[in-house]
Amino acid sequence: MKIDWAALGSVFGVSLVVTVALVGLFTLGIAGLSRQEKASAQGGSAALAVTGAYACFAACAAAVTYGIYLIVA
């Protein structure tokens, strides 16, 4: 059996980049919700922060769904 080390390294690299990107998106979503809580505690509105947070969460869900699709297909 011959192992294609270049392909294995490529898969590892892509997996690492996608994982870091998903964690970053999720972190931005959490930060947006945190800003919304701060604004509501001060009596203001942070609709843009909430919209951005939901967009980040939707992008995370879409990436996970696409990954599952790639595995199943």
N, C-alpha and C positions, 0 to 999 in steps of 0.2 A: 504494500500500500504506500502510495506517495502522497505526502501532504503538500499542498500548494500554500506555502508560507505567505506569499504576497497576497493571496485572496483572504487568508485568515487575518492578516494584519489590516487589510482594507475593511473587513467586516468589523473588526475591533475598533478601528478608528471612527467609522461611521456610527457605530453604537455609542461610543463615548461622546461624540459631538451631539447626537440626538438626545442622549440622556441629559447632558448639561443644558441643552436648549430647553427641554421640557421642565427641568427644575427651575430654570430662570423664568420661564413663562408663569409657572405656578407661583413663584415667589412674587412676581409683579402683581399677580391677581390678589394674593394675600395682602400685599402692601396697599393696593387700591381699596380693598375692603377696610383696612385699618384707617386709611385717611377718611373714609366715609364715616366711620365711628367717631373719629376725632371731630369732624365737622358737625355731626349731629349733636355731640356733647356740648359744642360751643354755640349751638343754635343756628348753624349754617346748613348749606346744602352742598353736596359733593357728587352731583349727578355724573359728571365726567369721570370721576374716579371709579364709581360703581360701574359705569358702562365699560371702561377700560378693563376692570377686573373681570367682568363677565366675558368680555372678548378674549382675554387671556385664558380663562377657564374653557371657553369654547374651542380655542385653538389647541389646548392640551387634549381635550376630548376627541377632537378631530384627528390629531396625530396618533393617539392610542387606537382609535377605530381603524385608521389606515394601517397601522402596524398589525393589528389582528387580521385585517383583510389580507395583507401580504402573507401572513402565516397560513391562513386557511386556503387561500387560492392556489 
